[in-house]
Amino acid sequence: MNIWHYLRNALGDLGLTEGEADVFLLLHQSDAPMTAEHIRHASALSTSGAYKVIRSLLDKEFVLPMKERGAAEYAAISLDQVAKKLGAKSRQFVRISEKLTELNSLSSLSPDADIFEGNALTDYYLNLPSKINDFIWCVGSFAAVMNFFGPAVERDFIQSRIKKGKHADAVIFDDSLFSKELAGRDIGEKRETRLIPHSHYPMEFSYLFGNTCLDFYKDADNRVQVLKTESPELARARLIQYQTLWNSTAR
């Protein structure tokens, strides 16, 4: 794999889309700053698409405006600056990893769990919104939600939560298409999502509302287990950890 492939992968790790990475590399390899029109022609983007990507790269601080006279021009930040961003991201992942370890140890406090299969699992899950009288946190793999329930059941769950008027914050530890689509629907679904791309996060997720902690995971026999803990002390500990994770992620 050559240096450009490594760089493209690194840009993806830093949150750039494929289109944004393409434009960044285009600007990086250019001998001089480029106008939006030049970028449009060189990248085959539409005019609106080019401006959208440029605005996003400016917001993410991967591109610098170089306007002196005439049309605005844009230049990519240096590879040294990209390296610094990667270093900061690496430190962030270390902090997140430490918090995930703490969360995992909390989940193992009690051996008691309910095992659900088939319709019983779906009925249990869809009944949860009726029990939520507070703000809800969801932390873990959204790919697990899709694997355990599927999009239709999750859509019904979300609509039930919305009807109750309960907002949700979600910290999602995977890079699935489902997760990206979920984040794109945040405003309409009374939710704010922080994505932490993680290819090897286990297929499990947790909910926190009020004093209720719910952990969904699969056992050795591939059956979904739900560990439910009613504890003000554990709920407070989870809340602190979830807030720490939330604050460790970029908007």
C-alpha positions as CSV (number, residue, x, y, z in Angstrom):
1,M,0.0,0.0,0.0
2,N,1.5,3.3,-1.0
3,I,1.6,6.6,0.9
4,W,-1.5,7.9,-0.7
5,H,-3.5,4.9,0.3
6,Y,-2.3,5.3,3.9
7,L,-3.1,9.0,3.8
8,R,-6.6,8.3,2.4
9,N,-7.3,5.8,5.2
10,A,-6.0,8.3,7.8
11,L,-8.3,11.0,6.5
12,G,-11.2,8.6,6.9
13,D,-10.2,7.9,10.4
14,L,-10.3,11.6,11.1
15,G,-13.9,11.8,9.9
16,L,-13.6,12.9,6.3
17,T,-16.0,11.4,3.7
18,E,-14.6,9.9,0.5
19,G,-15.5,13.1,-1.4
20,E,-13.8,15.3,1.2
21,A,-10.7,13.1,1.1
22,D,-10.6,13.3,-2.7
23,V,-10.7,17.1,-2.6
24,F,-8.1,17.3,0.2
25,L,-5.7,15.1,-1.8
26,L,-6.5,17.2,-4.9
27,L,-5.5,20.4,-3.1
28,H,-2.5,18.8,-1.4
29,Q,-1.1,17.7,-4.7
30,S,-1.8,21.0,-6.4
31,D,1.1,23.3,-7.1
32,A,-1.0,26.3,-6.1
33,P,-4.3,27.1,-4.2
34,M,-7.4,26.4,-6.3
35,T,-10.7,28.2,-6.7
36,A,-14.0,26.4,-6.2
37,E,-14.5,26.4,-9.9
38,H,-11.1,24.7,-10.5
39,I,-12.0,22.1,-7.8
40,R,-15.3,21.5,-9.4
41,H,-13.7,20.7,-12.8
42,A,-10.8,18.6,-11.4
43,S,-13.1,16.6,-9.1
44,A,-16.1,16.2,-11.4
45,L,-18.3,17.5,-8.6
46,S,-21.4,19.7,-9.2
47,T,-21.1,23.3,-8.3
48,S,-23.2,22.9,-5.2
49,G,-21.4,19.7,-4.3
50,A,-18.0,21.4,-4.6
51,Y,-19.1,24.3,-2.3
52,K,-20.6,21.8,0.2
53,V,-17.3,19.8,0.4
54,I,-15.2,22.9,0.7
55,R,-17.4,24.3,3.5
56,S,-17.1,21.0,5.3
57,L,-13.3,20.9,4.9
58,L,-13.1,24.5,6.2
59,D,-15.3,23.6,9.2
60,K,-13.1,20.6,9.9
61,E,-10.0,22.7,9.5
62,F,-8.4,20.6,6.7
63,V,-8.5,23.5,4.2
64,L,-7.4,27.1,4.5
65,P,-8.9,30.1,2.6
66,M,-6.3,31.9,0.6
67,K,-8.3,34.9,-0.8
68,E,-6.2,37.9,-1.7
69,R,-8.0,39.3,-4.8
70,G,-10.6,37.9,-7.1
71,A,-12.2,34.6,-6.5
72,A,-11.5,32.8,-3.2
73,E,-8.9,30.1,-3.4
74,Y,-8.3,27.2,-1.1
75,A,-5.2,25.2,0.0
76,A,-4.9,22.0,2.0
77,I,-3.2,22.0,5.4
78,S,0.3,20.4,5.6
79,L,0.8,16.7,6.3
80,D,2.5,17.8,9.6
81,Q,-0.9,19.3,10.6
82,V,-2.7,16.1,9.6
83,A,-0.2,14.1,11.7
84,K,-1.0,16.3,14.7
85,K,-4.7,15.7,14.2
86,L,-4.0,11.9,14.1
87,G,-2.0,12.2,17.3
88,A,-4.9,14.0,19.0
89,K,-7.3,11.4,17.7
90,S,-5.1,8.6,19.0
91,R,-5.1,10.1,22.5
92,Q,-8.9,10.4,22.3
93,F,-9.2,6.7,21.5
94,V,-7.0,5.9,24.5
95,R,-9.3,7.8,26.8
96,I,-12.4,6.2,25.2
97,S,-10.8,2.7,25.5
98,E,-10.2,3.3,29.2
99,K,-13.8,4.3,29.7
100,L,-15.1,1.3,27.7
101,T,-13.1,-0.9,30.0
102,E,-14.8,0.7,33.0
103,L,-18.2,0.2,31.4
104,N,-17.5,-3.4,30.7
105,S,-16.5,-4.1,34.3
106,L,-19.8,-2.4,35.5
107,S,-21.8,-4.7,33.2
108,S,-20.4,-7.8,34.9
109,L,-21.5,-6.8,38.4
110,S,-24.6,-9.0,38.2
111,P,-24.9,-12.5,36.7
112,D,-28.7,-12.2,36.4
113,A,-30.0,-11.6,32.9
114,D,-33.1,-12.3,31.0
115,I,-32.8,-14.4,27.8
116,F,-35.1,-13.5,24.9
117,E,-35.7,-15.0,21.5
118,G,-38.0,-14.3,18.6
119,N,-41.2,-12.4,19.3
120,A,-40.6,-12.2,23.0
121,L,-37.4,-10.1,22.4
122,T,-39.2,-7.8,20.0
123,D,-42.2,-7.3,22.3
124,Y,-39.8,-6.5,25.2
125,Y,-37.9,-4.0,23.2
126,L,-41.0,-2.2,21.7
127,N,-42.5,-2.0,25.2
128,L,-39.5,0.0,26.5
129,P,-40.5,3.5,25.4
130,S,-43.7,3.2,27.5
131,K,-41.3,2.8,30.6
132,I,-39.1,5.8,29.7
133,N,-40.0,8.9,31.8
134,D,-36.7,10.6,31.4
135,F,-34.0,11.5,29.0
136,I,-32.5,8.3,27.4
137,W,-28.9,7.5,26.6
138,C,-27.9,4.8,24.0
139,V,-24.2,3.8,24.0
140,G,-22.6,1.0,22.0
141,S,-22.9,-0.6,18.5
142,F,-25.9,0.5,16.4
143,A,-24.9,-2.4,14.1
144,A,-25.9,-4.6,17.1
145,V,-29.3,-2.9,17.3
146,M,-29.8,-3.7,13.6
147,N,-28.6,-7.3,14.1
148,F,-30.8,-8.0,17.1
149,F,-34.0,-6.2,15.9
150,G,-33.8,-5.0,12.3
151,P,-34.7,-1.6,10.8
152,A,-38.5,-2.0,11.0
153,V,-38.5,-2.7,14.7
154,E,-36.0,0.0,15.5
155,R,-38.1,2.5,13.5
156,D,-41.2,1.6,15.6
157,F,-39.1,2.0,18.8
158,I,-37.9,5.5,17.7
159,Q,-41.4,6.6,16.8
160,S,-42.7,5.4,20.1
161,R,-40.0,7.4,21.9
162,I,-40.7,10.5,19.8
163,K,-44.5,10.3,20.7
164,K,-43.5,10.3,24.3
165,G,-41.5,13.4,23.7
166,K,-38.3,11.9,25.0
167,H,-34.9,13.1,23.6
168,A,-32.0,10.7,23.2
169,D,-28.3,11.1,23.1
170,A,-26.4,8.3,21.3
171,V,-22.7,7.4,21.3
172,I,-22.2,4.9,18.5
173,F,-19.1,2.8,18.3
174,D,-19.2,1.5,14.7
175,D,-18.8,2.7,11.2
176,S,-21.8,1.0,9.6
177,L,-24.0,2.6,7.0
178,F,-27.0,2.2,9.4
179,S,-25.1,4.4,12.0
180,K,-24.4,7.1,9.5
181,E,-28.0,7.2,8.3
182,L,-29.1,7.3,11.9
183,A,-27.0,10.4,12.6
184,G,-28.4,12.0,9.5
185,R,-32.0,11.7,10.9
186,D,-31.1,13.2,14.3
187,I,-33.2,16.4,14.1
188,G,-36.4,14.7,13.0
189,E,-36.0,11.9,15.6
190,K,-35.3,14.1,18.7
191,R,-31.7,12.8,19.1
192,E,-28.1,13.9,18.9
193,T,-25.6,11.3,17.8
194,R,-21.8,11.2,18.2
195,L,-20.1,8.6,16.0
196,I,-16.8,7.0,17.0
197,P,-15.8,4.8,14.0
198,H,-14.7,1.5,15.5
199,S,-14.5,-1.6,13.3
200,H,-14.0,-4.1,16.1
201,Y,-16.4,-2.9,18.8
202,P,-18.4,-5.9,20.2
203,M,-22.0,-6.4,19.1
204,E,-23.7,-5.0,22.2
205,F,-25.3,-1.8,23.3
206,S,-26.7,-0.2,26.5
207,Y,-29.6,2.1,27.4
208,L,-29.7,4.4,30.4
209,F,-32.9,6.2,31.6
210,G,-33.8,7.2,35.1
211,N,-32.2,4.6,37.4
212,T,-32.5,1.8,34.8
213,C,-29.5,0.4,33.1
214,L,-30.1,-2.1,30.3
215,D,-27.4,-4.0,28.5
216,F,-28.1,-6.0,25.3
217,Y,-25.7,-8.6,24.1
218,K,-25.5,-12.2,22.8
219,D,-24.4,-15.2,24.8
220,A,-22.2,-18.1,23.7
221,D,-25.3,-19.7,22.2
222,N,-26.0,-16.6,20.1
223,R,-29.1,-15.8,22.1
224,V,-29.8,-12.2,23.0
225,Q,-29.5,-11.5,26.7
226,V,-30.8,-8.4,28.5
227,L,-29.1,-7.4,31.7
228,K,-31.4,-5.0,33.6
229,T,-30.2,-3.2,36.7
230,E,-32.3,-0.8,38.8
231,S,-29.8,1.1,40.8
232,P,-29.4,4.9,41.5
233,E,-25.7,4.3,42.3
234,L,-25.0,2.4,39.1
235,A,-27.1,4.8,37.0
236,R,-25.1,7.8,38.4
237,A,-21.8,6.0,37.6
238,R,-23.0,5.2,34.1
239,L,-24.2,8.8,33.5
240,I,-20.8,10.2,34.5
241,Q,-19.0,7.7,32.1
242,Y,-21.4,8.4,29.3
243,Q,-21.0,12.1,29.7
244,T,-17.2,11.7,29.7
245,L,-17.4,9.7,26.4
246,W,-19.7,12.3,25.0
247,N,-17.3,15.1,25.8
248,S,-14.4,13.1,24.4
249,T,-15.9,13.0,20.9
250,A,-16.0,15.8,18.3
251,R,-19.3,17.2,17.2
